[in-house]
């Protein structure tokens, strides 16, 4: 079930300025077939974390368990063999500049000792998967950023890996290309059943394709769970900062009674606010609203200012409770962020 | 006169090419070893790196003429004589190999570290990284370095003429200095200039043609 498990992984870098604890105590498990996002602000340790999964960085402490085996205990050649099952794509693509697209895709197969005709055949198939059949003979310098990343993805798939690690794979691309690349990763996950682990600093990347997410902050996992859960009710400070990017807008809200309503998939399609106003005959002031589509479900939040009158406010709250809408009262301005 | 120049140009080219090949036979592996064992190398080994670095620096700091004289015994042991082009090759190789090593080191260091990281992530071992990533990716820079090294060796070989090394250097010395034959000396210089130009241009053109980054 679990394909990758990190147990108490820590990483310390020795620098001139002393020891830097990039990762402190990381516990993480990724299910097979999942699209798992790891999000954090820059400097949170996410790049170090992803490099600890395939041991490009050796963890100072802890275990990295892949298919039940601890990678940190393996000899060099054993590790190299396992690495064929854990592919990686990068922000800067890291293609071989002196090789054509086709030759780049053949490269991991050459390393694995696959005979050339077989490797070329496989590379051509993969060019079809990433929709670049016509660019087989192009060199990376002749390709656009999105095309380079497609070649890199094809190259990563060449050895039929079980896991695909994506280190900020879309951060160097424009929004439209980002979307297309993410869609491609999603298709690959569905078609080939490859577990995808995505490192990013962009919430919309997580939102667009991830099922599960872990939030990393200052070298620890602040929170992890299903994407829809964390979007609806972020608990940790780090999660709130990422999920509610417009959060500091609450500072502008005035008035005594503020409530934050959270919509799950069901209630987002119901005109719940309008019904509430009609039923209670009391006005509300919409201070902030934001809804988005997560995995086909509409998820959103809204901040309402209630009337100062306790009876009217009580009626409104009663209505929301009766409808099973999740909400919380925000006692003070900015209290939730 | 013409025949003499032709013959001695041949000798110079023989010394240059043979020394370049041998200097690369030693300098290329040493240069790669300097990168691989270096601080951020794929096979970090500080003692080996320091030993190689110091060795290279010592050889590079000895002026060529002094090195040639110092290597007299070694040359005689190796080729049985200390004069003539073949004897000169011994000193040329010893002088040029550390230079070549530094050229190779600089060329390979230029490669983007991300590409090497990607190869490691694919499960490539260090030999595969050297042979399939480092050398092919650094090829254009290595070719430019080859032209520079060859020109340096050509210059050294002319200097070797001073102590009986043969080639164009000897012609310039014998005719220009000892016989006050300025004309022959200038012709010799012209031939050397032309050779340098040809090697430089050829090197640059080949490097450019084979570079797929442009």
Boltz contact constraints between the chains, C-beta under 6 A:
constraints:
  - contact:
      token1: [A, 54]
      token2: [B, 121]
      max_distance: 6.0
  - contact:
      token1: [A, 80]
      token2: [B, 123]
      max_distance: 6.0
  - contact:
      token1: [A, 80]
      token2: [B, 125]
      max_distance: 6.0
  - contact:
      token1: [A, 83]
      token2: [B, 123]
      max_distance: 6.0
  - contact:
      token1: [A, 84]
      token2: [B, 123]
      max_distance: 6.0
  - contact:
      token1: [A, 88]
      token2: [B, 121]
      max_distance: 6.0
  - contact:
      token1: [A, 92]
      token2: [B, 114]
      max_distance: 6.0
  - contact:
      token1: [A, 94]
      token2: [B, 114]
      max_distance: 6.0
  - contact:
      token1: [A, 94]
      token2: [B, 115]
      max_distance: 6.0
  - contact:
      token1: [A, 94]
      token2: [B, 118]
      max_distance: 6.0
  - contact:
      token1: [A, 97]
      token2: [B, 213]
      max_distance: 6.0
  - contact:
      token1: [A, 98]
      token2: [B, 136]
      max_distance: 6.0
  - contact:
      token1: [A, 98]
      token2: [B, 137]
      max_distance: 6.0
  - contact:
      token1: [A, 98]
      token2: [B, 212]
      max_distance: 6.0
  - contact:
      token1: [A, 108]
      token2: [B, 122]
      max_distance: 6.0
  - contact:
      token1: [A, 111]
      token2: [B, 122]
      max_distance: 6.0
  - contact:
      token1: [A, 111]
      token2: [B, 124]
      max_distance: 6.0
  - contact:
      token1: [A, 111]
      token2: [B, 128]
      max_distance: 6.0
  - contact:
      token1: [A, 139]
      token2: [B, 212]
      max_distance: 6.0
  - contact:
      token1: [A, 141]
      token2: [B, 213]
      max_distance: 6.0
